[in-house]
Structures are given as structure tokens and as C-alpha cells.
Amino acid sequence: MSEAAATRTPVGRPPLVPLLPSLAPLLRSWLPRQRWFAGKGRSITGFSPVSATELLPVTAAGPGAGPGLLHLLVTVHQGASSASDDCYQLLLGVRDALPPHLAPALIGRPAAGPLAGRTVYEGLLDPRLAELVLERLRTPGALGPLRFEKSAHSPAVPGGLAARPLDAEQSNSSLVYGDEYVLKVLRRVQPGPHPDLELPLALARAGCARVPVPVAWYEATAPHPYTLGVLQPYLRGSRDGWQLALEALAAGRSFTAEARALGRVTAEVHTALAAELPTVALDRARAERLAAAMARRLDEAAHAVPGLLPYAPRLRTAFDALAGLGDTGRRWRVQRVHGDLHLGQALYADRDWSVIDFEGEPARPLAERRRPQPPVRDVAGILRSFDYAARTHRPWNPSWAERCRTAYCEGYAQAAGVDPRAEPELLRAYETDKAVYEVVYEARHRPDWLPVPMAAIDRLAAAA
């Protein structure tokens, strides 16, 4: 769809109708440079409006006019079919001119439209506008298609908290308020309940203290329901497991005690999710569907990264073994899981672990991320993460990773009563699937890291 076609869909108030076509040239240049933009490497062919809301009026101009804040949901077209389209959440600040400290936030100056001649920039980098978003969350209610909600069981969020962006940006954006709260702003959004809100709320109902409880959130209600942002307590003084693991490696120190404790925490989270949300059995049909999806991803990955081709026949035996589990007469529990668990998603403070970021793998469709999975999927993610950490050390220390993997599984077994290593077909299939995913990711984004998952591919293929 062309930018001109976007004018046929009115959004926001009448003055905003021609807004998107006038912003299109700026967004076409700016979006691919954002880390959270999923369409890198593909041409942007057009934009369509989904909704537009003035959180702070943007049309005022002239001496003394303050900044405006415009909330946009925009569909970005990147191909001939709608399958390549993604909807993004944008929070655009508008000023007559940017002060020097906001220069890195610049998006551009529209040449036409209602904002012609004014300066448009990334609003979340403006502390004044970021604090306005918190004020909206402190006072629940609706604003156009947006609805702001607050947990009835959480204490009141204080006002006047200074805002700063969190440096560790990945597929979303995060704001820290006064070192007390962190707001995750979801960027690439899809209709339906979002696991990063749904699962922490379920864990809170189950009484699981291993996950920060959402205190407020905001959503879009039209034309589709979208979860847009979640506010949670900020775990001050915490360190993520990836940083701790690298420090242990550099110091030549064991990490097994921390790994064992993380295994116990993972099991506690799985137990609480199974108690609060529905579970199903891994029957023959479900096992075959899981295996077929893994085999399909392997074929696609081998096409994208030819270095996988020599390994593909032996890797596929792991998926064949998974498909064959339905013929054994055994049954495994399938439930909601974290979906993208690794050391960077675990925070360590006061000699204890918390688990964050229940979004799942952001490249996969939301419906797939919400689908029940065997708990061993999360276990495989952590085991792969230990391998990654060990590979960053020179010389490579595979025995360090193996000790951590063993301790983690022991800790999991202590809390769950089931050792993941007692399910070798499931564990190997999910580790293989994860390693294949990593190969494609590294080949596209960090070619220097490609030997890390390829070493796992070699090990897992040899196990055939």
C-alpha cells in the first residue's frame, strides 16, 4: 500500500488525517536504524495508519509552546503480501526546535502536513514526555483508543519520578522511573493478550514471588486489542545472569551454585504456571506437530545458512525421535512457559534469582508464543546460554559450561521432582531447535558469533 493510500483512513482528530503521508519519508529512513525494528534488510513499501492519539497536544506552535506527544500505531508494509506487514507503536515528540541534549532523538522535520516545519523526535528520550506517560498510568482510564489500567492489589505509584531510558534495548524500549519502576514499551505489536502481561499476572495470582508483579499497563482497544506497555517494579541492584556468568569465567570461578539455584527457580515458575493456567498432554498428534514445525524451521535455516546443510540429516533425527514419542504410550505435560529463557532474562540480587521478560521469541507470531509447550523448552534455552557464555572465554572452557548445565538440571529436579535429562528426546529436540534458531540469528546479525551455535550444531549432530 502506498503512503498516498493511507490518507483514505482517517485517524485521530481531523487535523491529523494527512499526518502519516507527511511523516512517511522520515519514518522510511529512521525506522530501519532502530534496534527494535524487525524488518531490517527489506524495503519499506508503504505505511497505513491504525490509530493516532495526542497524549499531549502537538498542534500548538510558536514562542513558549511546550512539547507535544503523539501516540501512533502504524502498519509498515514491506512486501507484496500482508504476511510481511508489521504494526509498530511509536511515541513521537513534537517541538519547534530540539534542545542540544535531545539531538540524538531527532527523526526529522516534515516538509508538509499538520507538523510542517516542526521537529519530530523519539518521545521516549525526552524525560518530560516520558514522565507524562507515567502520569497516564497513575490515573487509569481511556483516552481515545487507548486504555490505561492499574492493578488493584499494588500500592499507588508515586508521581514526580525522574525518567531515564534503559540502555539494554532489544526488541522493545524500556524506561526506568526513579529506580523504582520500569516500563516496557512494546514496539512490534500484534492483536491479542500479550504473554509479558498475561503470564506475570497469572504468576502473581499463583503466589509466585519469582517474577516482578505488573502494577499498571496500557492497551489499545480499537480497531483491535493490543497490549502496548507494562509497568513493573524495578529490581535495583540486580545483575543479569549473563553478566554474572561472564564475570565468573573471567575470574576462573565456579558458577554451579548460581546455576543450581536458577534451576530451582525455573522449576518454581513452571509449577506455578501449571497450577494457574490450563495444561494439556503431549499426545501423538501434538508431538508430531511440534516435530514437523522444528523440521520446517531446520529446512528454512539450511536454505538461509548453507553451512547447516551437511548437518541437516543428522539433526533431523532429533525431531523424528520427538515425533515418535506419541507411539511410546507415555504422556508429558504441556503448559505455558517463558518461551525465550536465557541468562539475560534472569536477574540476581540478594543471593536470589528473579525471572523477567515473558514475551517469548519476538520473531514468532503471538499465537505461537502463547501456545502450550513442554517445560523443557525453557530448560534448553538456559543450557544453550551456558554454552554461549563459555564460548566468550579464551581459551574456550567447555567443562565450565558442562558443570553449569549439570548443576542447573539438578536444581530443577530438586524443585520439580523431574530431571530434564530424564527426557532425552525432548531435551535434544528443543536444544537442536534452539541452536538452529541461533545459527540464523547470528548469520544475519552477528556473523562473528556464528561459531558459537555451530559448535552446538556439531555436537548435537554427532549425538545422532
N, C-alpha and C positions, 0 to 999 in steps of 0.2 A: 504494500500500500504506500502511495506517495505521501509526502508531507501535505500536499495540497488537499488530499482526500481527508486529512484529519480535520479540516475546517467544517466538515459536514456534521460532526458530532459535537454539539455544544457542551462545554464543561464549565463548572463554576458559575460565576456571575457573568452577565453579558459582556463586560469589558475583557474577560479572559478568553472569549471564544477564539480570537486569532492568535492566542499566545503560543501554542505549540509550534505552528509553522515558523514563527519568528525565532523560536529557540532552537529549531532543528539543526541549523548549521553549527551552532555552538555545541550542542549535545553530540553531534556526529564526531566532533574532534575530541571532546572531553571524556565521554563515556569509556572508550577503549583504554584510556590511561588509568582507569580506576581498578584497583586490585579486585574489587568485588564484582566487576563486570564479567559475566560468564561467556560473552560472545567474542572474545579476543581471536583475531585471525580470520574473522568473517566480516564481510562488508555489511554495513548498515544500509538497508534499502528504504527505510521509512519509519515513521512514528505514528501511533494512534493514541489519543487520549483515553484514559479510563476514568479518572476523576481529578479535580483540582479544587483545593481548599485554601483560602487565605487564613493561616493561623495568626498572622499579623498583617494588616493591610499593606499591599505592595504598590498601590497606585499613587500614593502621595509622593510628591517630589518638591524640590526647592530647598532653600536655605532652612536649616533646622529640622528637616524631615528625618525621622528615625528610620532604622532598617525595617524592611518588611520580610515576612517569611511565608513562602508559598509551598504547600504540600502537593506533590504531583504523583499520581500513578500513571505510568506511561508504558505502553506496549512498544517494544523495539522489534522491528521486522528485520530479519537477516537472511531471508531466502524466499523461494517461490511458494513454499507451503507454510501453513500456520504452525507446523510442528517445530519450526526453527524460531518461533516468536517467544519472547520472554517479557514479563511485566516487571518493571522496576519501580521502587519507591525513591523519590527524590525530594529533598528538602532544600529549596533554593532561597538563599538570602538575596535581597534586592536593596541596593544603596545607590545614591548618586555617585559616590566615589568610595573606593576602599581605603581604609587606613593602612599604613605600611604593614602592621602585624598580620593583616588578613590577605596580603598579597598572594601567598601560596594557595588560597582558596578560590582564586579567580576562575570563573568559567568563561566569561566574555561579556560583550556589550551588544545587545540586539540592535540591528540596523532598522528594524521596523516593528510593528505591533505595539501592544499597550505598554511595553517596557523599553521602547526605543530610546537609545541614548543613555540608559541607566546601566548600572553594573550588576551582573548576576554572578553569584558565587555559591560555594558549598556552605549551606547554612549551618551545618553541624560544627563547623570550625569556628563559628562566631560564638564566644561564650554567652553573649547577651541573648542570642536566639536559642542556644541550647538550653539556657535556663528557662526560657519561655515554654519549651517542650515539657520540662519537669513540672511547671506550674499547671499545665493542662492535665498531666497525670495526677496531680494532687487534688484536682476538682473534677470528679467523674461527671460524664455527661456526653452529649452528642454535639458535634459541630459539622454540619453538612453530612457528608457520607462517613465521617469519622466518629468513632465512639471510644471514649476513654473510660477504663474500668479500674477499680481498686479492690484489692482483697479485703473482705470484711473482717478477716482474722489477723491482719497485720497492723502494727501501730501506725499512727499518722506519719506521713513523710514530711519532715520539716522543710520550710521554704528557705530561700536565700542561699542554697548550697552552690558553691562555685563549680562550674563545669569544665571538664577538660577531655579531649579525645583520648582514647586508649590507643597506645602505639601499635599493639599487636593486632592489626587488621587482617582479616582473611576474607571470608565470603560475605561479611556484613560490616557494619560500623558500630562502635561502642563508645559510650560517653560515661565518664566517671563523675559522680556528683559528691563533692566534699569527702571523698574517700569513704563514703557510707553506702552509696548505691551505684549500680552500674546498669545502664540502659543499653540493651542490644537493639539496634535498628536494623530490621531485616531488609535487605536490598532487593534481591530477586524473589518475588513473592508469587505464590500460587493459591488458588481458592481452596478453602477448607481449613480444618483445625491444624495448627502447627505443632509438631512434637516438642518444640522448645518451650511452649507454654503448656501444652496438654500433659506431658509426662511429669515435669516438676510439680504441677498441681496434683496429679494423681499420687505422687510420692509423698507430698505433704499430707494428703488425706490418709495415707497408709501409715503416717507417723515416722517416715524415714528421714533422719536428720543428715543424710549424706549429700543433700542437694540444696542449694540456696532456694528458698521459697519465693516465688513471684509475689511482689507486693502491689504491682499495678501493670497495666498493659493497655495497648490501644489497637484498634482494628478498623478495617473498612467494612461497611455493611452493604454497600451497593457499588457497582452492579453485582458484585459477588462478595462473599465474606472472605476477607484476607486478614491474617494476623500480621501486624506491622511492627510491633515493638514490645519488649518485655523488660520491666524494671525489677531487679533483684538486689539483695544485699551484696555489697562489695566486700570480698574477703581480704581485708587489709593484712599485709604482712605475709600473704601466702606466696608460695613459689610453685610454678607448674612442674610436673614430673619430668618433663623433657630437660629443663634447666638443671634440676637436681641430678638426673642421671648423667648428664654431661660433666657436671662438677665431680661426681663420684669417679667417673672414668679418668678424668684428668688428674685426680689425686691418688689414683690407684686404690680406691676404697670400694669395699663391697657395697652392693645395693640390695642385697637379698632381704634384709629386714623390711625395707620400704616396699619391695616388690610383694612380699608375703602379705603385708598389711593392705596393699592395694587389691590383692586378690580377694581378701575378706570383704572389703568394701564393695567391690564389684558384685560379689555374690549377694550382699545385703540389698543392693539396688535391684538386682534381678528378682529376688524373693519378694520384695515389696511391690514391684510392678506386677508380678504374677498374682499377688493377693488382691490387688486393686482393679486390675483390668482383665478382660477375658483372655483365656488361653485356649489353645486347640492342640490336637495331637498331630505329630508329623507322620501322617499316613502315607501310603504308597503314592497316591496322586500328588500330594504336596511335595514329597521328596523328589519325584520326577520333574515337577515344575521348577523347583529350585535348581536341580542339576541342569536342566535344559537352559535356564537363564544364565547360569555360570558358563556353560559350554558356548552359548551365543556370545557372551562377553569376551571369552577367550578368542573366538574366531575374529571378532571385530578388532581386538587388540593386536592379534598377529598380523592383520591386514595393515594396521596403523604403524606397528613397530616390527618390521620383518625379522629382527633378531630373536623374536619369540618362536618363529616357525619351526626350528629344529626341535624345540621342546614340546610343541603343542600335543603330539600324540601321547606322550607320557603324562603330561599334565591332565589330559582329558580323562585318564583312568581314575583320577580322584573324583571327578564328577560322576563317572559311571558307578563308582562304589557308593556314592551318595544316593543315586537313583535306585540302586539295588537294596537299600535299607528297607524299603517297603515290603520286600519279599521275606524278611527275616522274622516277621511276626512281632518284633519289638516296637515300642512306641516311645517317642520322645516328646517332651513338652515344647510347644512353640508359643511364643509370647511377645509382647512389646519389649524392645531392647533399646539401648542407647543408639546403636546404628553406625557410629563413627568413633568408637572409643580408641584413644591412644594416649600416650603420656602427656601430651599437651592439653588434654581435656580433664586432667586430674590435678587438683590444687592441694598443696601440702602446707599445713600450718598447725602449730602446737602439737606436732608429732602425730597428726591425723590427716586423713585424706577427705576431700570432697570431690564430687563429680559435677562437671558443668557441660554446657553446650549439647543439648539433646536434639539438635537439628537433624542429625543423620548426614549422610554424604550429600552435600548440596547439589551435586551434578545430577542426582537421580530424581525422578518425579516424586512429588509429595505423597501421592497414594502409595507408591512403592516403599517410601521411608516409613509409612505408618503401618505397613503390613507386619504381622507377627513373624518372628524369626526364632530359630534355636538360640538360646543364650550364648552358645559357643561362638557365635559371630563376634560378639564383643571381646571375648577371650582372645580370639585370633587377632583382633586389632591391636591389643596390648602386646601380644607376643611378637608381632611384626615390629612394634615400636621399640622393643628391646633390641632387636636386630639393627634397626636404624641407628640407635644410639651407639651401639658397639662399633658400627662401621665408621662413625665420625672420628674415632680414636685412631691414632697412628702410633705403633702398628695396630692393625685390626685385632680386636680382642674377642673372638667368638666364644671363648669359655665364660667370659663375663656375662654375655647375653644368655648363654645356656643356663647358668646358675640362676639368673633372674627369672627366666621362663619357668624353671622348676619350682622356685620359691613362690611365684605368683600362683601357679596351679595348686600348690599345696595350701596356700592361704584360701583360695577359692573353695577347695574341697572341705576345709575346716568349717567354713560358714554355710556352705550349701549342702554338704553331705554327699556331693557327687564330684568326682575329679574329672575335669575336662579331658584329661588324657585317656580316660576310660571310654571315650567316644572317638576313636582314632579316625573313622571315616568322616565324621562331621568336622573334626578339627582340621584334618588335612584339606578337605574340600574348601572350607572357609579361609584357611591360610593361603591356599593356592589362588582363590578368587581375589583375595586382598592383594596379593603380590602382583597379579595381573593388572589390577587397577592401578597399583603404584607404578608399574612399568610405563603405562600410557601417560600417567600424570607427569612423571619425571622426564619422559621423552619430549613432552610438549612444553613444560615449564622450567625444568632444571636438569638439562642434559648431563651436567657434571655429576648428578646424583644417581644416574641410571644404573651404575654398577651395584648399588645397594639392593634394589629389588631383583636385579638379575642374578645376584648371588643366591637369593632365596629361591628363585625360579630353578636354578641349577640343583639346589639341594632337594627341593620338592619333586622335581622330575626324576632325580636319582632314586627317590623313595619308591618310585613305581616298580 
